[in-house]
Amino acid sequence: MAAHAASVAHAGTTSAGLLVLRLAAGGFLLPHGLGKLLGWFGGPGVAGFAAELQHFGLPSTPPLPLLLAALQTLLGLMVVVGAFTRVAALGSAAFLGVTVALNLSHGWFWMHGGIEYPLLWVLANLAVALTGAGALSIDALRAARTEGAHGR
């Protein structure tokens, strides 16, 4: 009986831990996407984001900046709510991986424009992709409905 109680408590803390991880991994990405998309939180908006892309020598012709800003926003939101989480977290990690690649020449420390901070979020999103969303997510609700619909 004690082993069962411990596993139930563990399942609850694991779900809560995965929720916190998702809130961080997606929640830190989401405002950056909204800043690029809508200019919120002091972000550059789509035109400013296009200029940033151009500065890095990346394609910046419309509608690419709009699509990338919308994708970053959507991926962050999906990770936060736990919807199609593994795919969204992998996409988020890839998105942030580009930031890491673009900042490699600045070294490690973020305070000098390095890769430390974006790499942290790449790894957080990879952790979410590997573990899944957990019980406190839209993915879990979808799975429960699917199981209920199939009479399991």
C-alpha positions as CSV (number, residue, x, y, z in Angstrom):
1,M,0.0,0.0,0.0
2,A,2.8,2.4,0.8
3,A,4.5,1.8,-2.5
4,H,1.2,2.6,-4.3
5,A,0.8,5.9,-2.3
6,A,4.4,6.8,-3.1
7,S,3.9,6.2,-6.8
8,V,0.7,8.3,-6.8
9,A,2.5,11.1,-5.0
10,H,5.3,10.8,-7.5
11,A,2.9,11.0,-10.5
12,G,1.4,14.1,-9.1
13,T,4.7,15.9,-8.5
14,T,5.9,14.7,-11.9
15,S,2.9,16.2,-13.6
16,A,3.3,19.4,-11.7
17,G,7.0,19.5,-12.6
18,L,6.3,19.0,-16.2
19,L,3.7,21.8,-16.1
20,V,6.4,24.1,-14.6
21,L,8.9,23.1,-17.2
22,R,6.3,23.7,-20.0
23,L,5.3,27.1,-18.6
24,A,9.0,28.1,-18.5
25,A,10.0,26.6,-21.9
26,G,7.0,27.9,-23.8
27,G,6.3,30.9,-21.6
28,F,9.7,32.4,-22.2
29,L,9.4,31.9,-25.9
30,L,5.8,33.2,-26.3
31,P,6.5,36.9,-25.4
32,H,9.4,37.0,-27.8
33,G,7.1,35.8,-30.6
34,L,4.5,38.3,-29.6
35,G,7.1,41.0,-29.6
36,K,8.1,40.2,-33.1
37,L,4.5,39.6,-34.3
38,L,2.7,42.5,-32.6
39,G,5.4,44.7,-31.1
40,W,4.3,43.8,-27.6
41,F,6.7,43.8,-24.6
42,G,9.0,46.3,-26.3
43,G,9.5,44.0,-29.3
44,P,10.4,45.1,-32.8
45,G,7.1,44.2,-34.5
46,V,7.2,42.5,-37.9
47,A,9.1,45.3,-39.7
48,G,11.8,45.4,-37.0
49,F,12.1,41.6,-37.0
50,A,12.6,41.8,-40.7
51,A,15.4,44.2,-40.1
52,E,16.9,41.8,-37.5
53,L,16.8,39.0,-40.0
54,Q,18.5,41.1,-42.6
55,H,21.2,42.1,-40.1
56,F,22.1,38.5,-39.7
57,G,22.1,37.9,-43.4
58,L,18.9,35.8,-43.4
59,P,16.0,36.1,-45.8
60,S,13.7,38.9,-44.7
61,T,11.3,39.5,-47.6
62,P,7.6,39.3,-46.8
63,P,5.8,37.2,-45.7
64,L,8.7,35.4,-44.1
65,P,9.2,37.6,-41.0
66,L,5.4,37.5,-40.4
67,L,5.3,33.7,-40.7
68,L,8.4,33.2,-38.5
69,A,7.0,35.5,-35.8
70,A,3.6,33.7,-36.0
71,L,5.3,30.3,-35.8
72,Q,7.4,31.3,-32.7
73,T,4.2,32.6,-31.0
74,L,2.2,29.5,-31.9
75,L,5.0,27.1,-30.8
76,G,5.4,28.9,-27.4
77,L,1.6,28.8,-26.8
78,M,1.4,25.1,-27.7
79,V,4.2,24.2,-25.3
80,V,2.6,26.3,-22.5
81,V,-0.8,24.6,-22.9
82,G,0.6,21.2,-23.7
83,A,-1.0,20.8,-27.2
84,F,0.9,18.5,-29.6
85,T,3.6,19.2,-27.1
86,R,6.4,16.9,-28.4
87,V,6.3,18.4,-31.9
88,A,5.8,22.0,-30.6
89,A,8.8,21.6,-28.2
90,L,11.0,20.2,-31.0
91,G,10.0,23.1,-33.2
92,S,10.7,25.5,-30.4
93,A,14.1,23.9,-29.8
94,A,14.9,24.2,-33.5
95,F,13.8,27.9,-33.6
96,L,16.0,28.7,-30.6
97,G,18.8,26.6,-32.0
98,V,19.0,29.1,-34.8
99,T,19.5,31.8,-32.2
100,V,22.3,29.7,-30.7
101,A,23.9,29.3,-34.1
102,L,23.7,33.0,-34.8
103,N,25.3,33.9,-31.5
104,L,28.2,31.4,-31.5
105,S,30.7,34.0,-32.5
106,H,29.9,36.0,-29.3
107,G,31.0,33.2,-27.0
108,W,29.3,31.5,-24.1
109,F,28.0,34.3,-21.8
110,W,24.7,35.9,-22.7
111,M,25.7,39.2,-21.1
112,H,28.1,39.4,-24.0
113,G,25.6,38.3,-26.6
114,G,26.7,34.6,-26.3
115,I,24.8,31.4,-26.5
116,E,24.3,30.6,-22.8
117,Y,20.7,31.8,-22.5
118,P,19.2,30.6,-25.7
119,L,20.9,27.2,-25.3
120,L,19.2,26.9,-21.9
121,W,15.9,27.2,-23.6
122,V,16.9,24.8,-26.4
123,L,17.6,22.2,-23.7
124,A,14.4,23.0,-21.7
125,N,12.4,22.5,-24.9
126,L,14.2,19.3,-25.7
127,A,13.4,18.0,-22.2
128,V,9.7,18.8,-22.8
129,A,9.9,17.0,-26.2
130,L,11.5,13.9,-24.6
131,T,9.1,13.7,-21.6
132,G,5.9,14.9,-23.1
133,A,3.4,17.3,-21.6
134,G,2.3,15.3,-18.6
135,A,-1.1,14.9,-17.1
136,L,-1.9,18.6,-16.8
137,S,-2.1,19.3,-20.5
138,I,-4.4,19.4,-23.5
139,D,-2.5,16.4,-24.8
140,A,-3.6,14.4,-21.7
141,L,-7.2,15.6,-22.2
142,R,-7.2,14.5,-25.8
143,A,-5.8,11.1,-24.9
144,A,-8.4,10.6,-22.2
145,R,-11.2,11.5,-24.7
146,T,-9.7,9.1,-27.2
147,E,-9.5,6.3,-24.7
148,G,-13.1,7.1,-23.6
149,A,-14.4,7.1,-27.1
150,H,-12.9,3.7,-27.8
151,G,-14.3,2.2,-24.6
152,R,-11.0,1.5,-23.0
